[in-house]
């Protein structure tokens, strides 16, 4: 892995559709079990990123809770009427941290393995309760970490604990000892943003040597949908587009309005030759309910079907040759958890799902989007499938990704 995260999850790092060669004397199930790694609602919990499917606006000016008894010198950094941009940045910067992801570099034959720096990113201190300070960052910044180190503006360094993470929304929550937190940043209302609003990004591009870097720009668009490939599967993330410079290491940092409020968590950029000023942030009104759920439960609960998927354009023609010509899209079932609701309802490998509850499905991203946006745990879902040339309907009851059926 590179020393710094490449861009903030650049779109160019998204995997291209797999090129699959025709297997030699192997069954279709062998191919499908390989390609269908992303189980819908798997325990690796995903969510809209892409971020996700949740929305609960936080009222503007609502300061994050602090503990009155805390012995630490904590101040809110929300500046409603800053006298200058420099004043706002100065006060906000103390709540922006650097994050270093350490992973084991040893091999399985070594007696001891050493954790080495795997990548860097940014984070935002948003809440202090008792003796703990809470930090929000991107999931891809801390993914796979054996140790997470937080670097403060003061120069202090400390080890963070992982509270919860969510691969689809690309968010994670960490805690550190509250004595290291001198201030917190409050969340603003991302629903109030308009194209043309001034914004500031603060983070650690290219590693901690450039910690606290400030870039300024405008909101280019308030409601973009960007397809990304997460560790939990493909997802269409709803994001704020900005032309404020976002570079490798900015992931997890703050996108601020002129009042010094967090209106987005920087997460993505497009990095291609000839392309400039295309950065993306997860809206604050989507961040808040997710990090609250992760803080309470360690993950985001979503409906669980219990199947792995392969888009039809990834499947060799030999596996779909019996499909009727009128079938123009869908997803093939690559594997089935036999203890899941799908397994118990009779869904089988090589079935092709073409709709859910009457809504046509063209690919796995659309299926996940409908599942996580329109349905909840306990709901019933009707799948229209093709088993060869035969069309069938299968009814399932959605369970929780946290507690799969036994």
Secondary structure by P-SEA (a helix, b strand, c coil): cccccccccccccccccccccccccccaaaaaaaaccccccccccccccccccbbbbcccccccccccccccccccccccccccaaaaaaaaccccbbbbbbbbcccccccbbbbccccccccccccccccbbbbbbbccccccccbbbbbccccbbbbbbbccccccccbbbbbcccccccbbbbbcccccccccbbbbbbcccccccccbbbbbbcccccbbbbbbbccccccbbbbbbbcccccccccccccccccccccccccbbbbccccccbbbbccaaaaaaaaaaaaaccbbbbbbccbbbbcccccccccccccccccccccccccccccccccccccccccccccccccccccaaaaaaaaaccccccbbbbbbbbcccccbbbbbbbbbcccccc
